[in-house]
Amino acid sequence: MINPISVALNADELIKMALREDISNEDVSTNAVMPEYRKGSVQLICKQDGIICGLEVFERTFKILDGRTWVKAYVKDGDEVKKGRLLADIVGDIRVLLSGERVALNYLQRMSGIATYTRQMVELLKGSGTKLLDTRKTTPNMRIFEKYAVKVGGGNNHRYNLSDGILLKDNHIGAAGSVTNAVYMAKQYAPFVRKIEIEVENIEQAREAAEAGADIIMLDNMSVEDMKEAVKIIAGRAQTECSGNVTRENIAKIIETGVDFVSSGALTHSAPILDLSLKNLHPVMEEE
């Protein structure tokens, strides 16, 4: 599970990497027009309806460049925002405002887009009893931010990484020789407190996984009809999860199968960004 504290503890080095990528030596454009310090202000404007997410990461990007940068936010993570709304004022060294703009917006737009898409998916699941999960299909070095955005959007986090839980997929089954062998070997290796999840691709594998004692059975890329049948066969002996090309367009049909969880890689790999912009940059007078 991702929470704001863990994001804060891990964010700085990742943000610095992004800044180094964008400013390998100097910001030539900014230094050309603003060679010396001058205090300025710029506005964060919403250009599209959605869910805002990543404000602390946005602010931290500027503060890493200059700790004196001041951000006054008028919304908080998870809020619904409308096109044209003023979301924040940012005040500081104009050189910092210009140089940090793209990296800060990249984080905020990406995270807000994921939160927005997740909220839409969660709304479609309302009243069904089925919970929405994310996956490990995240952007390299963005996982902690993207999974946090899923939580802000109302979704739930699946395992964070390979050390976080046991999920036996098709190639693990191939390596073990069978579904039964894979579950047995996992039970022998893992501490008793670990749940064992296994991915199956047909009804027979689902039956075998339930009989082998898997805790969670993932029904991967199966038809709605086959998933319904698999849920009946499993009959509560394990929790069930649906995975494979789950989108806003087909999630209503999936609910009918009665699965406990729906996992969707689209939350993090296909969510469009939320359009945001920094506008109206201008110098301000220093306080006396």
Residue, then its C-alpha position, 0 to 999 in steps of 0.5 A: m500500500i502506498n501512502p503520502i509518508s512513503v512517497a515523501l521518504n522516497a521522492d527526493e532522489l527520484i525528483k532529482m533524477a528527473l531534474r538532472e535529466d532535464i538540466s544536464n548542465e544549465d537551462v540555456s533559455t532561462n539564463a539567456v533572459m534571466p541571468e540574475y535572481r529576480k523574485g516572481s510569481v506564476q499561477l497553476i491553472c487547470k485546463q481540464d476537469g478531473i481529479i488533482c493529485g501530486l501537489e506535494v511532489f509538484e511543490r517539492t520539485f521547485k523546493i529542491l531547486d530552491g528551498r525558498t520557493w513558496v507554493k500556495a495551493y487552493v486545492k488538495d490531492g483527491d479534489e475534483v477540479k474544473k477547467g479554468r480554476l486557479l489551483a495554486d500560486i507559486v512564488g520564488d526565483i524566476r529562474v527556478l520557476l522557469s527551470g522547474e516548470r516542466v518536471a513539476l508539471n510532468y509529475l502533476q499531470r501524470m499523477s492527476g491523469i491516473a487519479t482521474y482515470t481511476r476515479q472513473m473506473v471506481e465509479l463504474l464498480k460502485g455497488s458491486g462489491t468488486k474492488l479495483l487493483d492496479t498492477r506493476k505495469t508502471t513507468p520506470n522510476m515512477r511506480i511510487f508516484e503512480k501507485y499513490a495516484v491510484k490510491v488518491g483516485g479511490g483504487n487499491n494497490h496490488r503488490y508494490n514489487l516482486s518482494d512484496g508478494i507471491l504471484l505465480k504467473d504462466n511462466h512460473i507455472g511452466a518452470a514448476g511443471s504444473v499449477t499444483n507443483a507451483v502452489y506446492m513449491a510456493k507453500q514450501y518456500a514462503p512464510f506461512v503469513r504470505k498469501i499465494e496468488i496464482e494466475v490461470e488461463n482456463i477453467e481446468q487450471a482454476r479448478e486445479a489451483a483451488e484444489a492445490g490450496a491457492d489463496i487467490i486465483m487470478l483469472d487471466n484473459m478469460s471470457v466472461e462466460d468462463m470467468k463465471e464458471a470458474v468462480k462457481i467452481i472455486a466456490g469461495r475456496a480462494q479469492t478471485e481476481c480478474s485481469g487482462n485488458v480491463t478498461r472502462e469500456n468492458i468493466a461492467k460485464i466483468i462485474e457480472t462474473g462475481v470476482d472479488f477483485v479486478s486488476s487493470g494495468a490501464l490505470t497506470h499505463s494508459a491513463p491520459i494526463l490531466d491538462l494543467s499549465l503554469k501561466n501569467l509569470h511576472p516579477v513581484m516586488e521584494e518585501e521590505 
